[in-house]
Amino acid sequence: MERILNFIRNSHYSGLFVAIIAMLIYLNSVPNKWAVDDTVVIHKNQLVQRGVGGIPDIFTNDFMYGSSGQNTDAVSGGRWRPLTPTIYAIFSELLAKPAVDAITGKIRTDKNGNVLNDLSEKTTFPNVMHFLNVLLYGLLCWVLYRFLFLIFEKHKQGFLLAFITSLLFAVHPIHTEVVANVKGSDEILSLLFSLLSATLFFKIFTKPSSNKWPLIFLASFYFFLGSLAKENALMFVVVIPLTLWFFGNLKFRKVLLSFGYLIIPVIIYFGLRTNAAGILDLKSKNDTEMMNNPFLILNKNAEFKPLLEGSDVMVLQNPSLQSITEMPFANKMATNIYTFGRYLKLLIIPTPLTYDYYPRHISVKSFSDLSVWLSLILNLGLVILAILGLKKKRIYSFGILFYFITFSIVSNVFFPIGTNMGERFMFMPSLGILIAISCFLVLLLDKIGARLILGSVGIVSILYIAITINRNPVWKDNLTLFSHDIKISKNSAKVKSDFGEAVLEKIANQSFQIQEEERSLTDEETVENINLLQESLPYYKEALDIHPMYGLVWFNLARTNKMLGDEETITAKERLQYLKTAEAAYQMTETYKPIQYLKDINTFKSLCYTSLGKLYGKDFGDINTAFTYLHLAEKTDAKNSYASFLLGTAYSIKGDQEKSYFYTKKAYEKQPENRDYKENYALSIQKYIFAGKLPKIDLKKSEKLFQEVVKSAKSLPDENKEKGEIIKRNLSFLYENYMAQDRKQDAQKILPQLQK
């Protein structure tokens, strides 16, 4: 045991040991891809995709600007955290290649012509970022150990306190949301720079130095960087003076002086923040978005009716700002107090873990609930304990105060943070509780001995490590995370919505991949997609039961039903029901516009109308209804080339060659690289010529188009089932073309290929 204690006493070995453990337990997060907010912060953030060219805009705009194209104050107070996007942009510049559009083959650019880099899951970029997170976490744990070793150096067992606290912090499973999710680097860097600042200020005020001004500047700069990573660092404007008072044996005047040094970077921070994101407004907005304010509830007098006759999806009647209102103050207070206890429970017993604590995973509480009173008693007990230990400057008092100070900014007490609670919000405050727990353990050293204390810490650490390593792969990607956590956050509207969106994203990515591989879906892939889409439908219904004005759910409900309506393995009657549900749900998105898809609603609605037109014409033989929907599709989105293509086909069937030619030409001009559109346009030209409506010289044009189609089809993989049929069909058209041009010799050359 003495050898172990000697090892722990060696600050170099102990600090390195903690850092290595911290990195090792998160190595299995490196194969992970993107999850949750990684989308808006990194891989679909155009400012990050631009590389270093996007950095000036990162510093002069809201946190969401790069993904939404506008400054959005969706959550109370807005968000401005430029440091981590800047780091991502630098790595984007150094490591990423330009993104190429899977359909056009062109390099992707933003609206201003700036080249966008490919940061998608098919690249190694997310794995590099995960590895960076692991390194940063290891560095943080080392800095944490050095900070604790420094401030506890006058305590008899300070070395043991520093080691136990930093070890428990390094292995605590509640930190998986931060470390296993790339976006969590803002939490890591915020605490890292805050601790560096605190360490340096402590040395400045307690160690002799001939020239302290460069160190004061550096310490203030560290604090400023922490604030640029995440606003949580601002709490160190109180934590640093508190640390100096507790452990520096300084007069109050000197403690106050440190506060003065910290105010300067705070003023600079708020000046830059105001310029980028506007004046800070911490009041909750008078809106109906429950996903941004967990203290909103559905009006008990709200009335509903089915979306369609026989549908189990219900629609709120006469929606207004009064349909969803603030819950009574007593319920708000009780619910919040309950979450305080829930946090403390997770800090001791960190299971089950989930990324989602949105309404109503945390149900609305009242003061008749025993769990609320238990939480209140426990938290008040901690406050009283901290106050009682203040006079003698007990270390556990410091830990408890550290916890409540750093927790205050994410506590929902002063302003709504957008959710009831979140494991990431405990990243910084958890340190305070772990300091207090470690202090109580060390106080028992003389009574129960070092062997039992270190043995207990070792057992807890092993359990925590097992939970952490097991949790890391859950953060692999959105579908993996949501599929897992939907079983935990059973009453949350958000995870139900997120699961459906992850399914849609998975199928969309698969579609792009198939286009690149120039193949069709296998039967197994089709069945899997149908099962996933159908699995998500009940979740949408449950999400809307919780939050009937949830625009994103209405939008994804429509998209999901539209996709199912396009599956030709399903009966025509079922497909019609899916498509009519999609049509009705898209109408609801006009009322509850999802901010993420404002620019895309008409595009998706148009595709739904296109599918309805195709179904009515092809499967039900109702050509008039087909025309109605197809023309509506074109009117809704003028860029919809498939609607033009189908209109050309429909008018050809009707015998209206003039309109058929007009729409097939229109489809081709909208998307000239599309093989089907090219073939249809060439055939339309040929028919129009044969009808005497175009000059015979235009046969050259259709000849060229047929040749391009044949050449394109020959490049398809041999396993593509349509390859032979496309080639043979277009060679047949080309044979007719040559015969019409009186080029019988060229026509004869084609015959052997047609006869194969």
ABEGO torsion letter per residue (X at the ends): XAAAAAAAABAAAAAAAAAAAAAAAAAAAAABBBBEAAAAABAABAAAAAEAAAAAAAAABBAAAAAAGBBBBABBGEBBBAAAAAAAAAAAAAABBBBBBAAAGBBBBBAAGBBBBBABAABAAAAAAAAAAAAAAAAAAAAAAAAAAAAAAABAAAAAAAAAAAAAAAABAAAAAAAABAAAAAAAAAAAAAAAAAAAAAAAAABBBABAAAAAAAAAAAAAAAAAABAAAAAAAAAAAAAAAAAAGBBAAAAAAAAAAAAAAAAAAAAAAAAAAEBBBABBBBBABAAABAABBBBAABBBBBABBGBABBBBBGBBAAABBBBBAAAAAAAAAAAAAAAAAAAABBOBBBABABOAABBBBBAABAAAAAAAAAAAAAAAAAAAAAAAGBAAAAAAAAAAAAAAAAAGAABBAGBABBAAAAAAAAAAAAAAAAAAAAAAAAAAEAAAAAAAAAAAAAAAAAAAAAAAAAAABAAAAAAAAAAABAABAAAAAAAAAAAAAAAAAAAAAAAAAGBBBBAAAAAAAAAAAAAAAAAAAAAAAABAABAAAAAAAAAAAAAAAABAABBAAAAAAAAAAAAAAAAAAAABBBAAAAAAAAAAAAAAAAAAAAAAAAAAGBAAAAAAAAAAAAAABAABAAAAAAAAAAAAAAGBAAAAAAAAAAAAAABAABAAAAAAAAAAAAAAAAAGABBAAAAAAAAAAAAAAAAAAAABBAABAAAAAAAAAAAAAAAAAAAAAGBAAAAAAAAAAAAX
